[in-house]
Amino acid sequence: MADWIFVCTLGDIEVEDVVRFDHGGRSFAVYRDPEGGVWCTDGLCTHEQVHLADGLVMDDTIECPRHNGRFNYKTGAALRSPACVALGTYPARVADGRVEVQV
């Protein structure tokens, strides 16, 4: 099992927002839902490799800023074209106010 990696403090992510996290040569997106939970997906849209952290979060959906493809950030599922390939998802948690992921 991979180690938990510090991303930011919980206060660094607004509710229904996303932050970019780069690690090991890869980009990830970390989200905070209305209930205070945190989630992690691949950071690039599967359609044209645009950073999702520049997109719009609505409920449990992230909308890509380039062509408006949408994904469910909790499951990774592609919800609207032109995105048709799901995002990878990764474990995320809050521990002592710190957002951590396993990637």
C-alpha positions, -999 to 999 in steps of 0.1 A, spaced: 0 0 0 13 35 -9 21 60 18 -3 89 25 11 121 9 4 156 22 -14 178 -3 -25 209 17 -46 218 47 -83 214 46 -87 252 47 -68 255 15 -97 239 -5 -130 258 -5 -162 237 -3 -172 226 -38 -138 235 -52 -106 218 -66 -69 223 -62 -41 210 -84 -15 186 -69 16 175 -88 36 145 -76 60 121 -92 58 137 -126 20 135 -126 -9 159 -120 -38 152 -98 -70 171 -88 -82 172 -52 -118 182 -44 -138 191 -13 -174 182 -13 -202 200 6 -201 175 34 -164 182 40 -151 150 24 -121 151 0 -116 132 -32 -87 128 -57 -87 121 -94 -62 123 -123 -56 160 -128 -59 161 -166 -90 158 -187 -90 125 -207 -101 144 -238 -73 169 -244 -51 167 -212 -63 201 -198 -58 207 -161 -91 201 -143 -81 223 -114 -90 252 -138 -125 238 -142 -158 244 -124 -170 221 -96 -208 216 -92 -220 192 -66 -200 160 -73 -191 170 -109 -160 187 -124 -164 205 -157 -133 207 -179 -125 244 -188 -117 237 -224 -146 218 -240 -170 215 -210 -167 177 -207 -178 166 -173 -167 139 -148 -181 126 -115 -151 133 -93 -162 106 -67 -162 78 -93 -142 92 -121 -170 85 -146 -172 106 -178 -206 123 -178 -207 145 -209 -188 145 -242 -164 152 -255 -150 134 -225 -157 96 -228 -129 80 -209 -131 79 -171 -106 96 -148 -85 75 -124 -95 80 -88 -73 77 -57 -79 74 -19 -80 108 -1 -86 117 36 -84 144 61 -61 137 91 -56 164 117 -68 191 93 -43 179 66 -55 166 32 -36 135 22 -38 112 -8 -25 78 -19 -13 79 -55 
